Amino acid sequence: MRWDNLKLDDTPAGPGPASRAPALFERGAVTRTFDTPGFRGITFYEIHARSIINKVPTASRVPFRWTINPYRGCSHSCVYCFARNTHTYLDLDAGLDFNSKIIVKINAAELARKELTARRWRAEHVAMGTNVDCYQRAEGRYRLMPGIISALGEAGNPFSILTKGTLILRDLDLLIEAAQVTDVGLSTSVGSVDEELWRLVEPGTPSPRRRLDVCARLAENGLPCGVLMGPVIPFLSDSPAQLAQTVRHIAEAGASQVSPIVLHLRPGAREWFGAWLREHHPRLVPAYRDLYGNGSYAPKAYQQRIADEVRELAQRYSVGRPRPGAARALQRSARPARSAQSRGASGGGPPGPIPTGGAAASGGHIQLSLL
């Protein structure tokens, strides 16, 4: 195993946009490569970020105001990922660069501790995993999340995590500790349990069944875990039989709730997904043109139909029913009443990452950034 250190302003990272990323030069970034199979072909750019708790633009369709994103770019390589276009802000492309050129904010934990204790901070809910996955492959090397979770727990600050990764289980003890002093919302993202489709659209992720195993493990340890059932991909994972199969597996995993999200295609993701669709399902191109037109979202009527079907399925399969032993685990990890909110902090934020008000999303229109 070998890591190569190269200062960007001394040695180019290679041909193409990565060697001319001015936003990285300003931060004195260092580029590293790792020659083991799991990291082969991926370049990591280590930077010292100026801040780590970021305010969400008011125009965003999300139920939270603040996020922490320790990485930019994502080796999960999901063909539909909303965040792809953010790589173009660094003069990198939204396609292969997004999958293989990962920005690592190596001072994330230090900044989190500093910003969470600042006098101006009001202990509002902080969402993680809403742009790119904080438990993607790089986290196994950089271990940024333990420090971030510890800082949030020490501050008694409510937070949530949405992930497709299984590495979150590494931090199980820290999550249990944090849940004793503040609200901790956990969700895993599973749009479908179709393994053939998974391999094509989410090639860098753990399998859907492994993600549901994460949900089960968290629940067994007294940490309720919801499932973001997304994206539901039109014509590929939206048939009644496919929806029923997915919701049944979600229920069996002991999920506390399920929230369906229909595929949306913003700039960057739209072009990348379109190229994938032409290669793998060319016959569906006209259908997608009819469904999405020139917009990013499927029609509200289609979104509502999916939401209604999933709600009915969630009731049929009893999503949210406690698993055996879950009640005892919840008692063991029950947090004291005195949290950041009860100490007088304002704007504590939602108790979980996907506040749907029931087993399934009521309208299906909340579009979380990870998707």
Secondary structure by P-SEA (a helix, b strand, c coil): cbbbbbcccccccccccccccaaaaaabbbbbbbcccccccbbbbbbbcccccccccccccccccbbbbcccccccccccccccccccccccccccccccbbbbccaaaaaaaaaaacccccccbbbcccccccccccccccaaaaaaaaaaaaacccbbbbbcccccccaaaaaaaaaacbbbbbbbbbcccaaaaaaacccccccaaaaaaaaaaaaaacbbbbbccccccccccccaaaaaaaaaaaaaacccbbbbbcccccaaaaaaaaaaaaaccccaaaaaaaaccccccccaaaaaaaaaaaaaaaaaacccccccaaaaaaaaacccccccccccccccccccccccccccccccccccccc
